[in-house]
Amino acid sequence: MKILSLQYKNFRNLKETKLVPHSNINIIYGDNAQGKTNILESIWILTGGHSFRGNKDKNLIAFEQDFAKVECEFKTIDRSQSIKIVISNKNKKATLNNVPKKSISMIVGKFCCVVFSPEHLSLVKNSPAERRKFLDTTICQMKPSYVSLLVNYNKTLEHRNALLKNLYKSPSLESTLDVWDEKLSFLGALIASERIDYTSKLSLYSKAFYDGISGNKEHLRVLYNPSYIKDCENTQDIKLSLYNMLKTKLQESINLGFTTVGPQRDDLLITIDGKDAKKFASQGQQRSCVLALKLSEASILKEITGEEPIILLDDVMSELDSGRQDFLINKIKDKQVFITCCSEDAVLKLQNGRSFHIQDGGIISS
């Protein structure tokens, strides 16, 4: 998948422009607060999602304007296509190949991107919840049925937790726990199986990308880390193992008032040369970890869908040494990449691509 042209109007501070990018590397550079990230945000909006920066849709509209519009011509494996999003204060409307869609959800999966922003460093730095969210979000992109699986699991977990909290008042209710344990272990095993399968792919790709980013000086390992899986070879084994662990940890769960074991407590272990990246990695290494994971996400999407997603890398160069910068600028092949940075140094290193200098929301040179 490649963007052939991008147009936007009234989108945040961006001046109305038609941008024609390179099929490989595109560097958008300029001082802070000039609109670099807004260009990436305009591309991301075309996926049908919300802003990757957490902005509400109405905040994407330029001051004193009633609407914002983003249009794109793009090429997939078999044909050229077009997509348009119009955002007003009331709603967001999409058009695909000149056909209006009833809802934004109808274009999800038609135009695919993977985005890195500085906020994604929380994937390494923060709690296991961030890493579980990363796994679940990426799996949902590839398997929409996984969304309902998560919803069903969380509802079942809520019921079991509510029961645990009431046991001290009504001990006789403990006999009903088994119904929830059966359902929770069944759904939990399906979730764990999906995460394990995705992580095995993620581990292979991320190792290769990190080797390239670090120049083979360091080695990344990614491992799914549940506490209840013991020598499990299939989903049924995971279900039995989780069910038994729910029983083993029952008194602990009763004392605390919530379920202490299951996919809601799992983690993604990220190590560099065998050491926990959260505790021991430098800022540059942590950034390299997340980049490797994001590039791997793109490769897995391509493996499953057949289409190479567009890669958006926001403020990616800071805290990376020259070798790691060179990998991002010159060693990523067969993918269309958009990179934002402040310094013109990256442009001078670019061997095959195009650069865009932005100032006050407008492209002043390219």
C-alpha positions as CSV (number, residue, x, y, z in Angstrom):
1,M,0.0,0.0,0.0
2,K,1.4,3.4,-1.0
3,I,0.0,6.9,-0.8
4,L,0.0,8.6,-4.2
5,S,-1.3,12.0,-3.0
6,L,-2.6,13.5,0.2
7,Q,-4.8,16.6,0.5
8,Y,-6.1,18.3,3.6
9,K,-8.2,21.4,4.3
10,N,-8.9,23.0,7.6
11,F,-7.1,20.2,9.4
12,R,-5.7,21.7,12.6
13,N,-3.0,24.3,11.7
14,L,-2.2,22.9,8.3
15,K,-2.6,25.1,5.2
16,E,-4.5,23.6,2.3
17,T,-2.1,21.5,0.3
18,K,-1.7,18.6,-2.0
19,L,1.3,16.6,-1.0
20,V,2.8,14.0,-3.3
21,P,5.1,11.7,-1.3
22,H,7.9,9.3,-2.3
23,S,7.1,5.6,-2.5
24,N,9.7,4.9,0.1
25,I,11.1,7.3,2.7
26,N,9.5,10.7,3.4
27,I,11.0,13.1,6.0
28,I,8.9,16.0,7.3
29,Y,11.1,18.4,9.2
30,G,10.8,21.8,10.8
31,D,10.8,23.5,14.2
32,N,8.5,22.5,17.0
33,A,4.8,23.4,16.7
34,Q,4.9,23.9,13.0
35,G,2.5,21.0,12.0
36,K,4.8,18.1,11.4
37,T,2.8,15.7,13.6
38,N,-0.5,17.0,12.2
39,I,0.4,15.6,8.8
40,L,0.9,12.2,10.2
41,E,-2.3,12.6,12.2
42,S,-4.2,13.4,9.0
43,I,-2.9,10.2,7.4
44,W,-3.8,8.2,10.5
45,I,-7.4,9.5,10.5
46,L,-7.9,7.8,7.1
47,T,-7.7,4.4,8.9
48,G,-11.1,5.2,10.4
49,G,-9.8,5.5,13.9
50,H,-9.4,8.4,16.3
51,S,-6.4,10.5,16.7
52,F,-3.3,8.6,17.9
53,R,-2.6,11.6,20.1
54,G,-5.9,11.3,21.9
55,N,-7.5,14.4,20.4
56,K,-11.2,14.5,20.1
57,D,-12.5,14.8,16.5
58,K,-13.8,18.3,17.0
59,N,-10.2,19.4,18.0
60,L,-8.9,18.4,14.6
61,I,-10.8,21.2,12.9
62,A,-9.0,24.5,12.4
63,F,-10.0,27.4,14.5
64,E,-13.1,29.3,13.3
65,Q,-13.9,26.6,10.7
66,D,-16.9,24.3,10.5
67,F,-15.2,21.2,9.1
68,A,-11.9,19.5,8.3
69,K,-11.3,17.4,5.2
70,V,-8.6,14.9,4.4
71,E,-8.4,13.1,1.0
72,C,-6.0,10.5,-0.3
73,E,-5.3,8.6,-3.5
74,F,-3.5,5.4,-2.7
75,K,-2.4,2.2,-4.4
76,T,-2.9,-1.3,-3.2
77,I,-1.7,-4.5,-4.8
78,D,-4.4,-4.7,-7.4
79,R,-5.6,-1.1,-8.0
80,S,-5.6,2.6,-7.3
81,Q,-8.2,3.8,-4.8
82,S,-9.3,7.0,-3.1
83,I,-10.5,7.7,0.4
84,K,-12.0,10.9,2.0
85,I,-12.8,11.8,5.6
86,V,-14.9,14.9,6.5
87,I,-15.0,15.9,10.1
88,S,-17.6,18.3,11.5
89,N,-18.5,19.3,15.0
90,K,-21.4,16.8,14.8
91,N,-19.9,13.7,13.1
92,K,-17.3,12.2,10.9
93,K,-18.1,10.9,7.4
94,A,-16.2,8.7,5.0
95,T,-16.1,8.1,1.3
96,L,-14.3,5.2,-0.3
97,N,-13.7,5.2,-4.1
98,N,-16.4,7.9,-4.4
99,V,-19.0,5.8,-2.6
100,P,-20.3,7.4,0.7
101,K,-20.2,5.0,3.7
102,K,-22.9,4.8,6.3
103,S,-20.4,4.7,9.1
104,I,-16.7,5.2,9.7
105,S,-16.4,1.6,10.8
106,M,-17.1,0.5,7.2
107,I,-13.7,1.8,6.1
108,V,-11.6,0.2,8.9
109,G,-9.1,-2.2,7.3
110,K,-9.3,-0.5,3.9
111,F,-6.4,1.9,4.5
112,C,-3.8,0.5,7.0
113,C,-1.1,2.3,9.0
114,V,1.2,1.6,11.8
115,V,2.2,4.6,14.0
116,F,5.0,5.3,16.4
117,S,4.8,8.4,18.6
118,P,6.8,9.3,21.8
119,E,3.8,8.3,23.9
120,H,4.3,4.7,22.7
121,L,7.5,4.6,24.8
122,S,5.1,3.7,27.7
123,L,5.0,0.3,26.1
124,V,8.4,-0.4,27.6
125,K,8.4,2.1,30.5
126,N,5.0,1.6,32.1
127,S,2.9,-1.2,33.6
128,P,2.0,-4.6,32.1
129,A,-1.4,-3.0,31.2
130,E,0.3,-1.0,28.4
131,R,1.8,-4.1,26.9
132,R,-1.4,-6.1,27.1
133,K,-3.2,-3.2,25.4
134,F,-0.5,-3.2,22.6
135,L,-1.1,-7.0,22.0
136,D,-4.9,-6.7,22.1
137,T,-5.1,-3.7,19.9
138,T,-2.9,-5.2,17.2
139,I,-4.7,-8.6,17.3
140,C,-8.0,-6.8,17.0
141,Q,-6.8,-5.1,13.8
142,M,-6.2,-8.6,12.3
143,K,-9.0,-10.5,13.8
144,P,-12.2,-8.5,14.5
145,S,-13.7,-11.5,16.3
146,Y,-11.1,-11.0,19.0
147,V,-12.9,-7.8,20.1
148,S,-16.0,-9.8,21.2
149,L,-13.8,-12.4,22.8
150,L,-12.2,-9.7,25.0
151,V,-15.7,-8.2,25.8
152,N,-17.0,-11.6,26.9
153,Y,-14.0,-12.3,29.0
154,N,-14.2,-9.0,30.8
155,K,-17.9,-9.4,31.5
156,T,-17.3,-12.8,32.9
157,L,-14.4,-11.5,35.0
158,E,-16.6,-8.7,36.4
159,H,-19.2,-11.3,37.5
160,R,-16.6,-13.5,39.2
161,N,-15.0,-10.5,40.9
162,A,-18.4,-9.3,42.2
163,L,-19.1,-12.8,43.5
164,L,-15.7,-12.9,45.3
165,K,-16.5,-9.6,47.0
166,N,-19.8,-10.9,48.3
167,L,-18.5,-14.2,49.6
168,Y,-17.7,-12.9,53.1
169,K,-21.4,-11.9,53.4
170,S,-22.8,-15.1,51.8
171,P,-20.3,-18.0,52.0
172,S,-22.8,-20.3,50.5
173,L,-22.3,-18.6,47.1
174,E,-18.9,-20.2,46.8
175,S,-20.6,-23.3,45.3
176,T,-21.6,-21.1,42.3
177,L,-18.0,-20.1,41.5
178,D,-17.3,-23.2,39.4
179,V,-19.7,-21.9,36.7
180,W,-17.6,-18.7,36.4
181,D,-14.3,-20.6,36.6
182,E,-15.3,-22.8,33.7
183,K,-16.3,-19.9,31.5
184,L,-13.4,-17.7,32.5
185,S,-10.8,-20.4,31.9
186,F,-12.4,-21.2,28.5
187,L,-12.4,-17.6,27.3
188,G,-9.1,-16.9,29.0
189,A,-7.4,-19.8,27.2
190,L,-8.6,-18.5,23.8
191,I,-7.2,-15.0,24.6
192,A,-3.9,-16.4,25.8
193,S,-3.6,-18.6,22.7
194,E,-4.1,-15.7,20.4
195,R,-1.6,-13.6,22.3
196,I,1.0,-16.4,22.3
197,D,0.6,-17.0,18.6
198,Y,1.0,-13.2,17.9
199,T,3.9,-12.9,20.2
200,S,5.8,-15.8,18.5
201,K,5.6,-13.8,15.2
202,L,6.4,-10.6,17.0
203,S,9.5,-12.1,18.5
204,L,10.9,-13.3,15.2
205,Y,10.3,-10.0,13.4
206,S,11.4,-7.7,16.2
207,K,14.6,-9.6,16.7
208,A,15.5,-9.0,13.1
209,F,14.5,-5.4,13.1
210,Y,16.3,-4.7,16.4
211,D,19.5,-6.4,15.0
212,G,19.3,-4.0,12.1
213,I,18.6,-0.9,14.2
214,S,21.5,-1.7,16.7
215,G,23.9,-2.9,14.0
216,N,23.9,-6.4,15.7
217,K,25.5,-4.9,18.8
218,E,22.5,-5.9,21.0
219,H,19.8,-8.5,20.8
220,L,16.1,-8.1,21.6
221,R,13.8,-10.8,22.9
222,V,10.1,-10.7,23.3
223,L,8.2,-13.3,25.4
224,Y,4.6,-13.7,26.5
225,N,4.7,-14.1,30.2
226,P,1.7,-15.7,31.9
227,S,1.9,-17.2,35.4
228,Y,-0.7,-20.0,34.9
229,I,0.6,-21.8,31.7
230,K,2.7,-24.9,32.6
231,D,3.9,-27.0,29.7
232,C,0.8,-26.3,27.6
233,E,0.8,-27.3,24.0
234,N,-2.7,-26.2,22.9
235,T,-5.7,-24.2,24.0
236,Q,-7.3,-27.1,25.9
237,D,-4.1,-27.5,28.0
238,I,-4.1,-23.7,28.7
239,K,-7.8,-23.9,29.7
240,L,-7.1,-26.8,32.2
241,S,-4.0,-25.0,33.6
242,L,-5.9,-21.7,34.1
243,Y,-8.8,-23.5,35.7
244,N,-6.5,-25.3,38.1
245,M,-4.7,-22.1,38.9
246,L,-8.1,-20.3,39.6
247,K,-8.7,-23.0,42.2
248,T,-5.2,-22.8,43.7
249,K,-5.4,-19.0,44.0
250,L,-9.0,-18.9,45.3
251,Q,-8.3,-18.0,48.9
252,E,-6.0,-15.3,47.8
253,S,-8.6,-13.9,45.4
254,I,-11.3,-14.0,48.1
255,N,-9.0,-12.1,50.5
256,L,-8.3,-9.4,47.9
257,G,-11.8,-9.3,46.4
258,F,-10.7,-9.8,42.8
259,T,-9.3,-12.6,40.5
260,T,-5.6,-12.7,40.8
261,V,-4.8,-14.9,37.8
262,G,-5.6,-14.9,34.1
263,P,-4.9,-12.9,30.9
264,Q,-5.8,-9.7,32.7
265,R,-2.7,-10.1,34.8
266,D,-0.3,-11.3,32.0
267,D,2.7,-9.4,30.7
268,L,4.9,-9.1,27.6
269,L,8.5,-9.5,28.7
270,I,10.9,-7.3,26.7
271,T,14.7,-7.9,27.2
272,I,17.9,-6.7,25.7
273,D,20.8,-9.1,26.0
274,G,18.8,-10.9,28.7
275,K,18.1,-7.8,30.8
276,D,14.7,-6.3,31.4
277,A,14.4,-3.3,29.0
278,K,12.1,-1.5,31.5
279,K,14.8,-1.5,34.2
280,F,18.1,-1.5,32.4
281,A,17.7,-0.1,28.9
282,S,18.8,3.4,28.0
283,Q,16.4,5.9,26.5
284,G,17.8,5.2,23.0
285,Q,17.5,1.4,23.6
286,Q,13.9,1.7,24.8
287,R,13.0,3.8,21.8
288,S,14.7,1.2,19.6
289,C,12.7,-1.6,21.2
290,V,9.4,0.2,20.5
291,L,10.5,0.9,16.9
292,A,11.3,-2.7,16.4
293,L,7.9,-3.8,17.8
294,K,6.1,-1.3,15.6
295,L,8.0,-2.3,12.4
296,S,7.2,-5.9,13.4
297,E,3.5,-5.0,13.7
298,A,3.6,-3.7,10.1
299,S,5.3,-6.9,8.9
300,I,2.8,-9.2,10.6
301,L,-0.1,-7.1,9.1
302,K,1.5,-7.6,5.7
303,E,1.8,-11.3,6.3
304,I,-1.8,-11.7,7.1
305,T,-3.5,-9.2,4.8
306,G,-1.1,-9.2,1.9
307,E,-0.8,-5.4,2.0
308,E,2.2,-3.5,3.3
309,P,0.8,-0.9,5.8
310,I,2.0,2.7,5.7
311,I,4.4,3.5,8.6
312,L,4.2,6.8,10.5
313,L,7.2,7.6,12.7
314,D,6.7,10.7,14.8
315,D,9.7,12.4,16.5
316,V,11.6,9.3,16.1
317,M,15.2,10.5,15.7
318,S,15.8,12.0,19.2
319,E,17.9,9.8,21.5
320,L,19.0,7.6,18.6
321,D,22.7,7.5,17.6
322,S,23.7,8.1,14.0
323,G,23.8,4.3,13.2
324,R,20.2,3.8,14.4
325,Q,19.1,6.9,12.5
326,D,20.7,5.6,9.3
327,F,18.8,2.3,9.6
328,L,15.5,4.1,9.7
329,I,16.3,6.5,6.9
330,N,18.1,4.3,4.5
331,K,17.7,0.6,5.4
332,I,13.9,0.1,5.4
333,K,12.9,-1.1,2.0
334,D,9.6,-1.8,0.2
335,K,7.6,0.2,2.7
336,Q,6.3,3.7,2.5
337,V,7.5,5.6,5.6
338,F,6.8,9.1,6.9
339,I,9.2,10.4,9.5
340,T,9.0,13.7,11.4
341,C,12.0,15.4,13.0
342,C,13.3,18.8,13.9
343,S,16.8,18.8,12.4
344,E,17.7,19.0,8.8
345,D,20.6,16.5,9.4
346,A,18.3,13.6,8.7
347,V,17.5,15.1,5.2
348,L,21.3,15.3,4.4
349,K,21.6,11.6,5.2
350,L,18.7,10.5,3.0
351,Q,19.7,8.4,0.0
352,N,16.4,7.5,-1.5
353,G,13.3,9.5,-0.7
354,R,11.8,12.9,-0.4
355,S,11.8,15.7,2.2
356,F,9.2,18.3,3.1
357,H,10.1,21.4,5.1
358,I,7.1,22.7,7.1
359,Q,6.7,26.1,8.6
360,D,3.5,27.6,10.1
361,G,1.5,24.7,8.8
362,G,2.7,25.1,5.2
363,I,5.2,23.2,3.1
364,I,7.8,25.8,2.1
365,S,10.1,23.4,0.2
366,S,10.2,19.8,-0.9
